[in-house]
Structures are given as structure tokens and as C-alpha cells.
Amino acid sequence: MEMLLECRNLSKKYGNFCALSDLNLSLKHGEIIGLLGPNGSGKTTLIKLINGLLSPSSGEVLINNQAPGIESKRIIAYLPERSYLNNWMKINDIISYFDDFYDNFSKERAYTMLNKLHLNPSRRLRTLSKGDKEKVQLILVMSRDADLYILDEPIGGVDPAARDYILNTIITNYNENATILMSTHLISDIENILDRVIFIKNGGIVLNSSVDEIRTEHGQSVNALFREVFRC
């Protein structure tokens, strides 16, 4: 099977600091993957390299056998950790903008999710809470029919009561042949939807395993193994 994403001997340095070091990773179609590690482990650097927002110091990133660029941006839907939307804009204006910009964006899906999350599309972003702004960003990402969804802390800013619904929104609004790569610190909240986990530490992968393998071989939950590996 052709790999959706490949990182080959991928390194990124900032002066004398090495954020990623000779990292090798392959992801296939049709999995939900947790990218897990402590702060400063290299998760966001890896995500930005995959999205073409950073250039590697050495090695390469391939999406469908092509380097990050115009073609990869058509098939990757990216949710950054921080907001990138203008506060003065109304939600419905942003949806129209995304619909014009992305040929794989579904306005119908976006409005359905807004309704289920009880968000008024006529409201301006500046009137929303931090959690509701993050819901809007997630809706924009999940309304695209992408091959690879990259979500950086998608539930970090929402209240616990909304997390289950947001996770359900994620898993019910993507193509089953697509892949989701999700970075989060809230491991126990997402563990039940994960197929695979990647532990990253000091710029390198220390574990790449299916959730079923972790439970059968280690006799532990992902959260428990994470705490053991990283002693937290």
C-alpha cells in the first residue's frame, strides 16, 4: 500500500538546538493516530514540517510521494494550536471564504456542525469564548474532504462537557480512507478513538505502536504507558 506520509531522516535545527533528529515515520491511509509527547519534544515542529511551514535542515517529508507544496495543501486539513482567524469576521463569512478557497469544503457539513454545537453563524469571532473559537476552527477543518487531517491540541481549550461531542465530530466527519494525526496532552480523553500512537521525545520517536498492541503486550492503557515512559 502506498504511504500517505513519509518522513525520511528528518531533522530540524535552530542554531545549536536540534528540535528533530533523523526522524523516520510512515503513515498509511485510514488511521486515527495520536502524536504524544511532553512540551518541547518536537511535536509542533514535526507538524509544521509536514504542512510546509518550516523547511527541514536535512531529510525529507513526502505526502503522496510529493514534497509539501500546493498539491499537499489540497489534501491536508490543518488545525493549528493557535487561532489564525480575524476576530472581526462573522462565522458565516468565514465559511463562505473557506468554501471559495477550498474545492473540497462542504458548507452544508459546516452549518450542520455549527447547529449541533449551538453556535450562531451570524456572530463575530470576537464575541465568542476561547472554547467556542476553537470549535469554529475545528468545524472549518473537518468540513473539508481531506486525505490527511492534522489537529494540534483540538480539545485543549474546551470544557470537559464538550470534549466528547467534539471527538465524535472528528470521527464522524472524515472519510474512512483518510488519516487523522492528532497532537494532545489529554490522552485519556482521546484514547478510545485512537488506532495508533506515536511517542516523541527529544526530537525522536521512542514508540510507534497500535493501541491494541500496547494493551496486549504491555497490559496497560496508552495513558498509563505514556506516564511510565515519560515519568509524569
Disulfide bonds with the S-S distance in Angstrom:
none
